Amino acid sequence: MCKRLKVCLVIIGDEILSGKRADKHFSNCRDLLAKRGLSTHAVLYIGDELESIEKTLRFCFLEDHIIFSFGGIGSTPDDLTRLACAKALGGELEPHQGAIKLITKRCLEMEIELTQSRLEMANLPQHASLIPNPISGFPGFSINHYHFLPGFPEMAYSMMEWVLDNNYSEYFQTFYEYDFSFKVSGIYESSISRFLESIKNEYPDFSIYSLPSLPTGKIDKSKVTLELGFKVGWETYNGLDTDDIINAAKNELKEEIERLGGKVVEELMQKR
């Protein structure tokens, strides 16, 4: 495991790709992670197609990532994630006795029939452990650092919280990155791009960015605005005087902006 968790989200469902339902998983996960000083490394969207899900998961398993997968673990014909996971790991599905007990108990509590399709939700990849579901009682599952949750955001949210708090609390921080930027008027992005390359070479652990905003119609240089900044992860200079390093980079950037005739309109500094 790496010191800073690389969390990858895999969001599965034709209804999201078609626009029939708006995705809420990404925003929910981003908030959950940020509260714990963690961030999202990658997000993948995939439809309900067995081979595509299997290939996507197989690709994800090659990386040193924490994976949260959403959707496709239910009992309908389009719920293919359990089987795709088993195949991606080179195995098959098998009945999980703990899941059978939970599903049986929940059906009794809800006074609904324990159908074969409901029992099929207890067929999981080998070596799976269960993730409790406080809302419906039907569990998700984990294998190593791969975690599979329902497609319902309300259920997935609390289940992801449980996984994070029970498995990864040692990685929690008060924040995961610094983000500093200047809002600038009066210069074009192309005018300062060469300098941004040089400052990236000077501070190789920084992520440098430029976000231009052009006025509509005829371009007036005085109305051109840029947000110029950099991000740096908490772990990069952990234990060193981070403020001095950031202030040095900030001053270099400001000097170049003013040398080019630009004007700093606003400074922004965030820890998130």
PAZAPA-4460 file (N, C-alpha, C; in steps of 0.05 Angstrom, whole numbers, plus 32768, in hexadecimal, padded with zeros to 4 digits):
% residues 272
    n_x    n_y    n_z   ca_x   ca_y   ca_z    c_x    c_y    c_z   seq   type   mol
   8011   7FE8   8000   8000   8000   8000   8012   8019   8000     1      M     A
   8009   802D   7FF0   8018   8046   7FEF   8011   8057   8007     2      C     A
   8022   806A   800D   801D   807B   8024   8004   808C   8020     3      K     A
   8001   8097   8009   7FE8   80A5   8002   7FD6   8093   7FF2     4      R     A
   7FBE   808E   7FFC   7FAC   807C   7FEE   7FA5   8087   7FD2     5      L     A
   7FA6   8076   7FBF   7F9C   807D   7FA4   7F81   806F   7FA1     6      K     A
   7F6C   807F   7FA3   7F51   8074   7FA3   7F45   8077   7F87     7      V     A
   7F3D   8060   7F7C   7F31   805F   7F61   7F13   8058   7F64     8      C     A
   7F02   8067   7F57   7EE5   8061   7F57   7EDD   8054   7F3D     9      L     A
   7ECE   803E   7F3E   7EC4   8032   7F26   7EA5   8033   7F29    10      V     A
   7E98   8042   7F17   7E7B   8047   7F19   7E6E   8039   7F02    11      I     A
   7E5D   8026   7F08   7E52   8013   7EF4   7E34   8018   7EF0    12      I     A
   7E2B   8019   7ED7   7E0E   801B   7ED2   7E07   8029   7EB8    13      G     A
   7DF8   801B   7EA7   7DEF   8027   7E8E   7DDF   8041   7E94    14      D     A
   7DD0   8041   7EAA   7DBE   8058   7EAF   7DCD   8072   7EB4    15      E     A
   7DE6   806F   7EBE   7DF7   8087   7EC2   7E02   8090   7EA7    16      I     A
   7E0C   807E   7E97   7E18   8085   7E7E   7E03   8090   7E6A    17      L     A
   7DEB   8087   7E6C   7DD6   8091   7E5B   7DCA   80AC   7E64    18      S     A
   7DD0   80B3   7E7C   7DC5   80CC   7E87   7DAA   80C9   7E95    19      G     A
   7DA0   80B0   7E96   7D87   80AB   7EA3   7D88   80B2   7EC1    20      K     A
   7D9F   80AD   7ECC   7DA4   80B4   7EE8   7DBE   80C4   7EEA    21      R     A
   7DBD   80D9   7EFA   7DD6   80E8   7EFF   7DE7   80DA   7F13    22      A     A
   7E01   80DA   7F0E   7E14   80CD   7F21   7E17   80DD   7F3A    23      D     A
   7E13   80D1   7F51   7E17   80DE   7F6B   7E2F   80D2   7F79    24      K     A
   7E3A   80BC   7F6F   7E4F   80AE   7F7D   7E68   80BF   7F7F    25      H     A
   7E70   80CC   7F68   7E89   80DA   7F68   7E89   80F1   7F7D    26      F     A
   7E74   8101   7F7D   7E73   8117   7F90   7E71   810D   7FAD    27      S     A
   7E62   80F8   7FB2   7E61   80EC   7FCD   7E7C   80E2   7FD6    28      N     A
   7E8A   80D4   7FC4   7EA4   80C8   7FCB   7EB9   80DE   7FCF    29      C     A
   7EB8   80F2   7FBE   7ECB   8108   7FC1   7EC8   8115   7FDD    30      R     A
   7EAF   8119   7FE6   7EAB   8125   8000   7EB3   8112   8017    31      D     A
   7EAD   80F9   8014   7EB5   80E5   8028   7ED3   80E4   802B    32      L     A
   7EE1   80E4   8015   7EFE   80E2   8016   7F0A   80FC   8021    33      L     A
   7F00   8113   8017   7F0B   812C   8020   7F09   8130   803E    34      A     A
   7EF3   8127   804A   7EF0   8129   8067   7F06   8119   8076    35      K     A
   7F12   8107   8069   7F27   80F6   8075   7F43   80FD   806A    36      R     A
   7F45   8113   805C   7F5F   811B   8051   7F68   810A   803A    37      G     A
   7F55   80FD   802B   7F5C   80EC   8015   7F50   80F7   7FFC    38      L     A
   7F59   80EE   7FE5   7F4F   80F8   7FCB   7F4A   80E1   7FB8    39      S     A
   7F3C   80E8   7FA2   7F36   80D5   7F8D   7F4B   80D6   7F78    40      T     A
   7F57   80BF   7F72   7F6C   80BD   7F5E   7F61   80BA   7F42    41      H     A
   7F4B   80AB   7F3F   7F40   80A6   7F24   7F23   809E   7F27    42      A     A
   7F14   80A3   7F12   7EF7   809C   7F10   7EF2   808F   7EF5    43      V     A
   7EE7   8077   7EF5   7EE0   8069   7EDC   7EC2   8064   7EDC    44      L     A
   7EB6   8069   7EC5   7E99   8063   7EC1   7E97   804C   7EAC    45      Y     A
   7E86   8039   7EB2   7E84   8021   7EA1   7E67   8018   7EA0    46      I     A
   7E5F   800E   7E89   7E43   8004   7E86   7E40   7FE7   7E90    47      G     A
   7E27   7FDE   7E8E   7E20   7FC3   7E98   7E26   7FAE   7E83    48      D     A
   7E40   7FA8   7E7F   7E48   7F95   7E6B   7E5F   7F84   7E78    49      E     A
   7E5B   7F6A   7E7A   7E6C   7F59   7E89   7E8A   7F5C   7E81    50      L     A
   7E8F   7F59   7E67   7EAB   7F59   7E5F   7EB8   7F74   7E64    51      E     A
   7EA9   7F8A   7E60   7EB4   7FA5   7E65   7EBB   7FA9   7E83    52      S     A
   7EA9   7FA0   7E94   7EAD   7FA3   7EB1   7EC5   7F92   7EB9    53      I     A
   7EC7   7F79   7EAF   7EDD   7F68   7EB6   7EF8   7F74   7EAD    54      E     A
   7EF9   7F7E   7E95   7F12   7F8B   7E8B   7F19   7FA3   7E9B    55      K     A
   7F05   7FB3   7EA2   7F0A   7FCB   7EB2   7F16   7FC4   7ECE    56      T     A
   7F09   7FB0   7EDB   7F13   7FA8   7EF5   7F2E   7F9C   7EF3    57      L     A
   7F33   7F8B   7EDF   7F4D   7F7F   7EDB   7F63   7F95   7ED9    58      R     A
   7F5D   7FA9   7ECA   7F6F   7FC0   7EC7   7F74   7FCE   7EE2    59      F     A
   7F5F   7FD3   7EF0   7F61   7FE0   7F0A   7F71   7FD0   7F1E    60      C     A
   7F6E   7FB5   7F1D   7F7C   7FA4   7F30   7F9A   7FA4   7F2C    61      F     A
   7FA3   7FAD   7F15   7FC0   7FAE   7F0F   7FCE   7FC4   7F1E    62      L     A
   7FBE   7FD8   7F26   7FCA   7FF0   7F33   7FC9   7FED   7F52    63      E     A
   7FD9   7FFD   7F5F   7FDA   7FFD   7F7C   7FC5   8011   7F86    64      D     A
   7FAC   800B   7F80   7F96   801D   7F87   7F82   8010   7F9B    65      H     A
   7F75   8021   7FA9   7F5D   8019   7FB9   7F46   801D   7FA6    66      I     A
   7F36   8009   7FA1   7F20   800A   7F8E   7F05   8009   7F9C    67      I     A
   7EF4   801C   7F96   7ED8   801B   7F9E   7EC7   8019   7F85    68      F     A
   7EB9   8003   7F83   7EA8   7FFE   7F6B   7E8A   8001   7F74    69      S     A
   7E7A   800E   7F63   7E5F   8014   7F6A   7E4C   8009   7F55    70      F     A
   7E3A   7FF7   7F5D   7E25   7FED   7F4B   7E2B   7FD1   7F42    71      G     A
   7E15   7FC3   7F3B   7E17   7FA9   7F2E   7E1B   7F91   7F41    72      G     A
   7E14   7F94   7F5B   7E17   7F7E   7F6D   7DFC   7F73   7F77    73      I     A
   7DE7   7F7B   7F69   7DCC   7F72   7F71   7DC4   7F58   7F64    74      G     A
   7DAA   7F55   7F5F   7DA0   7F3B   7F56   7D92   7F3B   7F3B    75      S     A
   7D94   7F52   7F2D   7D87   7F53   7F13   7D9B   7F4C   7EFC    76      T     A
   7D91   7F46   7EE4   7DA3   7F3D   7ECF   7DB9   7F50   7EC7    77      P     A
   7DB5   7F6A   7ECD   7DCA   7F7D   7EC6   7DDE   7F81   7EDD    78      D     A
   7DDC   7F72   7EF3   7DEE   7F73   7F09   7E05   7F5F   7F04    79      D     A
   7E1B   7F69   7EF8   7E30   7F57   7EEE   7E4B   7F5B   7EFD    80      L     A
   7E4B   7F6D   7F10   7E65   7F74   7F1C   7E71   7F5D   7F2C    81      T     A
   7E61   7F4E   7F3A   7E6C   7F38   7F4A   7E7A   7F24   7F38    82      R     A
   7E6D   7F1C   7F22   7E79   7F09   7F10   7E92   7F15   7F02    83      L     A
   7E90   7F2E   7EFA   7EA6   7F3B   7EEC   7EBF   7F3C   7EFF    84      A     A
   7EBA   7F42   7F19   7ED0   7F42   7F2C   7EDD   7F27   7F2F    85      C     A
   7ECC   7F13   7F31   7ED7   7EF7   7F34   7EE8   7EF0   7F1C    86      A     A
   7EDF   7EF6   7F04   7EED   7EF0   7EEB   7F07   7F00   7EEA    87      K     A
   7F06   7F1A   7EF2   7F1E   7F2A   7EF0   7F33   7F20   7F03    88      A     A
   7F2B   7F13   7F19   7F3E   7F08   7F2C   7F46   7EEB   7F25    89      L     A
   7F3B   7EE0   7F0F   7F42   7EC6   7F06   7F33   7EAF   7F14    90      G     A
   7F1C   7EB5   7F1F   7F0C   7EA1   7F2D   7EEF   7EA1   7F25    91      G     A
   7EDE   7E95   7F35   7EC2   7E93   7F30   7EB3   7E9C   7F49    92      E     A
   7E99   7E9F   7F47   7E88   7EA6   7F5E   7E83   7E8D   7F6F    93      L     A
   7E81   7E91   7F89   7E7A   7E7B   7F9B   7E68   7E85   7FB1    94      E     A
   7E57   7E74   7FBC   7E45   7E7D   7FD2   7E56   7E86   7FEA    95      P     A
   7E4F   7E9D   7FF5   7E5C   7EA8   800D   7E49   7EA3   8024    96      H     A
   7E50   7E93   8037   7E3E   7E8B   804C   7E35   7EA3   805D    97      Q     A
   7E48   7EB5   8062   7E40   7ECD   8072   7E2C   7EDD   8064    98      G     A
   7E2F   7EE0   8049   7E1C   7EF0   803A   7E00   7EE2   8039    99      A     A
   7E01   7EC7   8037   7DE7   7EB8   8037   7DD8   7EBD   8051   100      I     A
   7DE6   7EBD   8067   7DD9   7EC2   8081   7DCE   7EDE   8083   101      K     A
   7DDD   7EF2   807A   7DD3   7F0D   807B   7DBA   7F11   8069   102      L     A
   7DBC   7F06   8051   7DA5   7F09   803E   7D8D   7EFB   8049   103      I     A
   7D91   7EE3   8053   7D7A   7ED4   805F   7D6E   7EE3   8076   104      T     A
   7D7E   7EED   8088   7D75   7EFD   809F   7D65   7F15   8096   105      K     A
   7D70   7F23   8082   7D62   7F3C   8079   7D47   7F36   806C   106      R     A
   7D46   7F20   805D   7D2C   7F19   8050   7D18   7F13   8066   107      C     A
   7D20   7F05   807B   7D0E   7EFF   8091   7D04   7F18   809E   108      L     A
   7D17   7F2B   80A3   7D10   7F44   80B0   7CFC   7F54   809F   109      E     A
   7D00   7F54   8085   7CEF   7F63   8073   7CD6   7F54   806B   110      M     A
   7CD4   7F3B   8074   7CBD   7F2A   806D   7CBA   7F28   804F   111      E     A
   7CD0   7F23   8041   7CCF   7F1F   8024   7CDB   7F03   801E   112      I     A
   7CD4   7EF9   8007   7CDC   7EDE   8000   7CFA   7EDD   7FFB   113      E     A
   7D07   7EC8   8005   7D23   7EC2   7FFF   7D25   7EB4   7FE5   114      L     A
   7D25   7EC4   7FCF   7D26   7EB8   7FB4   7D42   7EB0   7FAC   115      T     A
   7D43   7EA0   7F97   7D5D   7E98   7F8D   7D6D   7EB0   7F83   116      Q     A
   7D60   7EC4   7F77   7D6E   7EDB   7F6D   7D7A   7EEB   7F84   117      S     A
   7D6C   7EEC   7F9B   7D78   7EFA   7FB2   7D8F   7EEA   7FBD   118      R     A
   7D8D   7ED0   7FBE   7DA4   7EC0   7FC7   7DBC   7EC2   7FB5   119      L     A
   7DB7   7EC7   7F9C   7DCE   7ECA   7F89   7DE0   7EE1   7F90   120      E     A
   7DD5   7EF5   7F9F   7DE5   7F0B   7FA7   7DFB   7F03   7FBB   121      M     A
   7DF8   7EEB   7FC6   7E0C   7EE0   7FD9   7E22   7ED1   7FCA   122      A     A
   7E20   7ECE   7FAF   7E35   7EC2   7F9F   7E4A   7ED7   7F9A   123      N     A
   7E62   7ED4   7FA7   7E76   7EE8   7FA6   7E91   7EDC   7F9C   124      L     A
   7EA4   7EEC   7F93   7EBE   7EE2   7F8C   7ECB   7ED5   7FA4   125      P     A
   7EDD   7EC3   7F9F   7EEC   7EB5   7FB5   7EFB   7EC9   7FC6   126      Q     A
   7EFB   7EC3   7FE0   7F0A   7ED3   7FF4   7EFD   7EEE   7FF9   127      H     A
   7EE4   7EF2   7FF2   7ED7   7F0B   7FF7   7ED0   7F0E   8015   128      A     A
   7ED2   7F26   801F   7EC8   7F2C   803A   7EB1   7F40   8036   129      S     A
   7E9F   7F42   804A   7E86   7F50   8047   7E89   7F6D   8051   130      L     A
   7E7A   7F7F   8044   7E77   7F9B   804D   7E5A   7F9E   8056   131      I     A
   7E56   7FA5   806F   7E3B   7FA8   8079   7E2B   7FBE   806C   132      P     A
   7E12   7FBA   8068   7E00   7FCD   805C   7DEB   7FD5   8070   133      N     A
   7DEE   7FEC   807E   7DDB   7FF4   8093   7DC0   7FFC   808A   134      P     A
   7DBC   8000   8070   7DA2   8008   8065   7D91   7FF1   805D   135      I     A
   7D9B   7FE0   804B   7D8A   7FCA   8041   7D92   7FAF   804E   136      S     A
   7DAA   7FAD   8059   7DB3   7F94   8065   7DC0   7F81   8051   137      G     A
   7DBE   7F87   8037   7DCB   7F76   8023   7DE8   7F80   801F   138      F     A
   7DFC   7F6F   8025   7E17   7F79   8027   7E25   7F7E   800C   139      P     A
   7E3A   7F8F   800E   7E4D   7F91   7FF9   7E64   7F7E   7FFF   140      G     A
   7E7A   7F7F   7FF0   7E90   7F6D   7FF6   7EAB   7F7A   7FEF   141      F     A
   7EC0   7F70   7FFB   7EDB   7F79   7FF6   7EED   7F61   7FF0   142      S     A
   7F01   7F66   7FDF   7F17   7F53   7FDA   7F30   7F63   7FDA   143      I     A
   7F42   7F5E   7FEE   7F5A   7F6E   7FF1   7F51   7F8C   7FF4   144      N     A
   7F5B   7F9D   7FE3   7F54   7FBA   7FE4   7F40   7FC1   7FCF   145      H     A
   7F30   7FAE   7FC6   7F1B   7FB3   7FB2   7F00   7FB0   7FBF   146      Y     A
   7EF0   7FC5   7FBE   7ED7   7FC6   7FCD   7EBF   7FCA   7FBB   147      H     A
   7EAB   7FB9   7FBE   7E94   7FB9   7FAB   7E7A   7FC0   7FBA   148      F     A
   7E6E   7FD6   7FB1   7E57   7FE2   7FBF   7E3F   7FE4   7FAC   149      L     A
   7E27   7FE8   7FB7   7E0F   7FEA   7FA7   7E0F   8003   7F96   150      P     A
   7DFE   8003   7F82   7DFB   801A   7F71   7DEA   8030   7F7D   151      G     A
   7DDD   802C   7F93   7DCD   8040   7FA0   7DDF   8052   7FB1   152      F     A
   7DE2   806C   7FAA   7DF5   807D   7FB8   7DF0   807E   7FD6   153      P     A
   7DD6   807E   7FDF   7DD1   8080   7FFC   7DDC   8068   800B   154      E     A
   7DDB   8050   7FFF   7DE6   8039   800C   7E05   8039   800A   155      M     A
   7E0F   8040   7FF2   7E2C   803E   7FED   7E3B   8052   7FFF   156      A     A
   7E2F   8069   8005   7E3C   807D   8015   7E44   8073   8030   157      Y     A
   7E31   8067   803F   7E36   805E   805A   7E49   8045   8059   158      S     A
   7E47   8035   8044   7E57   801D   8042   7E74   8025   803C   159      M     A
   7E78   8039   802C   7E93   8043   8026   7EA0   804F   803F   160      M     A
   7E90   805D   804E   7E99   8068   8068   7EA3   8052   807A   161      E     A
   7E94   803C   807B   7E9C   8026   808C   7EB6   801A   8083   162      W     A
   7EB9   8017   8069   7ED2   800B   805E   7EEA   801E   8065   163      V     A
   7EE7   8037   8060   7EFD   804A   8065   7F05   804A   8083   164      L     A
   7EF0   804C   8094   7EF6   804F   80B1   7F01   8036   80BE   165      D     A
   7EFA   801F   80B2   7F03   8006   80BE   7F1D   7FFB   80B1   166      N     A
   7F24   8005   809A   7F3B   7FFA   808C   7F52   800E   8087   167      N     A
   7F4C   8028   8086   7F60   803B   807D   7F63   8053   808F   168      Y     A
   7F5B   8052   80A7   7F5C   8069   80B9   7F79   8073   80BE   169      S     A
   7F8C   8061   80BB   7FA8   8068   80C0   7FB2   807C   80AA   170      E     A
   7FA3   807E   8094   7FAB   808F   807E   7F9D   80AA   807F   171      Y     A
   7F8B   80AE   8092   7F7B   80C6   8093   7F8E   80DE   809A   172      F     A
   7F88   80F5   808E   7F97   810D   8093   7F83   8124   8097   173      Q     A
   7F8D   813B   80A0   7F7B   8152   80A3   7F75   815E   8087   174      T     A
   7F87   815A   8074   7F83   8162   8058   7F95   8152   8046   175      F     A
   7F90   8152   802C   7FA1   8142   801A   7FB1   8152   8007   176      Y     A
   7FAB   816D   8003   7FBC   817C   7FF2   7FB8   819A   7FF7   177      E     A
   7FCD   81A9   7FF1   7FCC   81C7   7FEF   7FC5   81CE   7FD2   178      Y     A
   7FB5   81E3   7FD0   7FAE   81ED   7FB5   7FB1   820B   7FB6   179      D     A
   7FC5   8216   7FA9   7FC9   8234   7FA9   7FC5   823E   7F8D   180      F     A
   7FB8   8255   7F8A   7FB6   8261   7F6F   7FB3   827F   7F70   181      S     A
   7FBB   828C   7F5A   7FB6   82A8   7F55   7FA1   82AA   7F40   182      F     A
   7F8E   82BC   7F44   7F7C   82C5   7F2E   7F89   82DE   7F22   183      K     A
   7F8D   82DC   7F07   7F9E   82F0   7EFA   7F8F   82FC   7EE2   184      V     A
   7F93   8315   7EDD   7F88   8322   7EC5   7F9F   832E   7EB5   185      S     A
   7F9A   8331   7E9A   7FAC   8340   7E8A   7FC2   8330   7E7C   186      G     A
   7FC3   8316   7E7E   7FD7   8307   7E70   7FCA   82EE   7E63   187      I     A
   7FD6   82E5   7E4D   7FCC   82CD   7E40   7FDA   82B4   7E4C   188      Y     A
   7FCC   829E   7E4B   7FD7   8285   7E55   7FF1   827E   7E47   189      E     A
   7FF2   8282   7E2D   800A   827B   7E1D   8022   828C   7E25   190      S     A
   801D   82A3   7E31   8034   82B4   7E39   8043   82A9   7E51   191      S     A
   8035   829A   7E62   8042   8291   7E7A   8047   8273   7E7A   192      I     A
   803F   8265   7E64   8041   8248   7E64   805E   823E   7E67   193      S     A
   8071   824C   7E5A   808D   8244   7E5C   8097   8246   7E79   194      R     A
   808F   825B   7E87   8097   825E   7EA3   808A   8248   7EB4   195      F     A
   8071   8240   7EAE   8064   822B   7EBE   8074   8211   7EBB   196      L     A
   807F   820D   7EA3   8090   81F5   7E9F   80A9   81F6   7EB0   197      E     A
   80B5   820D   7EB2   80CE   8210   7EC2   80C8   820D   7EE0   198      S     A
   80B1   8217   7EE9   80AB   8214   7F05   80A4   81F8   7F0C   199      I     A
   8098   81E9   7EF9   8093   81CD   7EFC   80AD   81BD   7EFF   200      K     A
   80C1   81C5   7EF0   80DB   81B8   7EF2   80E9   81BE   7F0D   201      N     A
   80E4   81D6   7F17   80F0   81DE   7F30   80E2   81D1   7F48   202      E     A
   80C8   81CD   7F45   80B8   81C0   7F5A   80AA   81A7   7F4E   203      Y     A
   80B9   8191   7F49   80AE   817B   7F3A   8096   816C   7F48   204      P     A
   8093   8170   7F63   807D   8164   7F71   8063   8174   7F70   205      D     A
   8065   818C   7F64   804D   819D   7F62   803E   8195   7F49   206      F     A
   8024   8198   7F4A   8012   8196   7F33   800B   81B3   7F2B   207      S     A
   8015   81BC   7F15   8011   81D8   7F0C   7FF9   81D9   7EFA   208      I     A
   7FE8   81EE   7EFD   7FD1   81F0   7EEB   7FCB   820C   7EE3   209      Y     A
   7FBE   820F   7ECC   7FB5   8229   7EC2   7F99   8225   7EB7   210      S     A
   7F87   8236   7EC1   7F6B   8235   7EB9   7F63   8250   7EAD   211      L     A
   7F63   8251   7E92   7F5D   826B   7E85   7F3F   8270   7E83   212      P     A
   7F37   8289   7E81   7F1C   8291   7E7D   7F1C   82A8   7E69   213      S     A
   7F11   82A3   7E51   7F12   82B7   7E3C   7EF7   82C5   7E39   214      L     A
   7EF7   82DF   7E35   7EDD   82ED   7E31   7ED2   82E6   7E16   215      P     A
   7EB8   82E8   7E13   7EAB   82E3   7DF9   7EB0   82FA   7DE6   216      T     A
   7EAD   82F4   7DCC   7EB1   8309   7DB8   7ECE   8310   7DB4   217      G     A
   7ED4   8328   7DAC   7EEF   8331   7DA7   7F00   8330   7DC0   218      K     A
   7F17   8323   7DBE   7F28   8320   7DD6   7F36   833A   7DDE   219      I     A
   7F31   8342   7DF6   7F3F   835A   7E02   7F52   834F   7E17   220      D     A
   7F6C   8354   7E13   7F80   8349   7E25   7F7B   8351   7E42   221      K     A
   7F71   8369   7E46   7F6D   8372   7E61   7F57   8362   7E70   222      S     A
   7F46   8355   7E60   7F30   8345   7E6C   7F35   8327   7E6D   223      K     A
   7F4C   831F   7E63   7F54   8303   7E65   7F5B   82FD   7E82   224      V     A
   7F51   82E7   7E8C   7F57   82DF   7EA8   7F62   82C2   7EA8   225      T     A
   7F73   82BD   7EBC   7F7E   82A3   7EC0   7F7E   829C   7EDE   226      L     A
   7F7B   8283   7EE3   7F81   8279   7EFE   7F9A   8268   7EFC   227      E     A
   7FAF   8272   7F08   7FC9   8264   7F07   7FD0   825A   7F22   228      L     A
   7FD7   8240   7F24   7FDC   8236   7F3F   7FEB   821B   7F3E   229      G     A
   7FED   8210   7F56   7FFA   81F6   7F59   7FEE   81E7   7F71   230      F     A
   7FEF   81CD   7F6F   7FE6   81BB   7F85   7FFD   81AA   7F8D   231      K     A
   7FFD   81A4   7FA7   8012   8192   7FB1   8006   8181   7FC7   232      V     A
   800C   8167   7FC6   8001   8154   7FDA   800D   8158   7FF5   233      G     A
   7FFD   8152   800A   8007   8155   8025   8020   8145   802B   234      W     A
   8022   812D   801E   8038   811B   8025   8052   8124   8018   235      E     A
   8051   8136   8004   8069   813D   7FF5   807E   8149   8008   236      T     A
   8076   815C   8018   8088   816A   802A   8081   8166   8047   237      Y     A
   8075   814F   804C   806D   8149   8068   8085   8149   807A   238      N     A
   8084   815A   808E   809B   815C   80A1   80AE   8172   809A   239      G     A
   80AB   817E   8082   80BC   8195   807B   80AC   81AE   807D   240      L     A
   80B8   81C5   8079   80AB   81DF   807B   809C   81E5   8061   241      D     A
   8084   81D9   805F   8075   81DB   8046   806F   81F8   803F   242      T     A
   8068   8209   8053   8061   8224   804D   8077   8233   803F   243      D     A
   8090   822F   8047   80A7   823C   803B   80A9   8234   801D   244      D     A
   80A5   821A   8017   80A8   8211   7FFC   8091   821C   7FEB   245      I     A
   8079   821C   7FF5   8062   8227   7FE6   8066   8245   7FE2   246      I     A
   806F   8254   7FF6   8072   8271   7FF4   8088   8277   7FDF   247      N     A
   809D   8267   7FDE   80B2   826C   7FCA   80A7   8269   7FAD   248      A     A
   8097   8253   7FA9   808B   824F   7F8F   8077   8265   7F88   249      A     A
   8068   826C   7F9C   8053   8281   7F98   8061   829C   7F90   250      K     A
   8076   82A3   7F9D   8084   82BC   7F97   8090   82BC   7F7B   251      N     A
   809B   82A6   7F73   80A6   82A4   7F58   8090   82A7   7F43   252      E     A
   8079   829B   7F48   8063   829C   7F35   8059   82B9   7F34   253      L     A
   8056   82C6   7F4A   804B   82E1   7F4B   805E   82F5   7F3C   254      K     A
   8078   82F1   7F41   808C   8303   7F33   808A   8300   7F15   255      E     A
   8086   82E8   7F0B   8084   82E4   7EEE   806B   82F0   7EE3   256      E     A
   8055   82ED   7EF2   803B   82F9   7EE9   803E   8317   7EE6   257      I     A
   804A   8324   7EFA   804E   8341   7EF9   8062   8349   7EE3   258      E     A
   8076   8339   7EDF   808A   833F   7ECA   807D   833F   7EAF   259      R     A
   8069   832D   7EAB   805B   832B   7E91   8045   8340   7E8E   260      L     A
   8041   8351   7EA3   802D   8365   7EA1   8012   835D   7EAB   261      G     A
   8011   8346   7EB8   7FF7   833D   7EC3   7FF2   8349   7EDF   262      G     A
   7FD9   8346   7EE7   7FD1   8351   7F01   7FC4   833A   7F12   263      K     A
   7FCE   8337   7F2A   7FC2   8323   7F3C   7FA9   832F   7F49   264      V     A
   7F93   8323   7F43   7F79   832D   7F4C   7F72   8320   7F67   265      V     A
   7F79   8307   7F6B   7F71   82F9   7F84   7F85   82E2   7F89   266      E     A
   7F8A   82DC   7FA2   7F99   82C4   7FAA   7F87   82B1   7FB8   267      E     A
   7F8A   8297   7FB1   7F7A   8282   7FBE   7F8C   826C   7FC9   268      L     A
   7F86   8264   7FE1   7F96   824E   7FEE   7F82   823B   7FFB   269      M     A
   7F83   8222   7FF4   7F71   820E   8000   7F81   81F6   800A   270      Q     A
   7F77   81EB   801F   7F80   81D0   8028   7F68   81BE   8027   271      K     A
   7F69   81A8   8019   7F52   8197   8017   7F5A   817A   8018   272      R     A
***
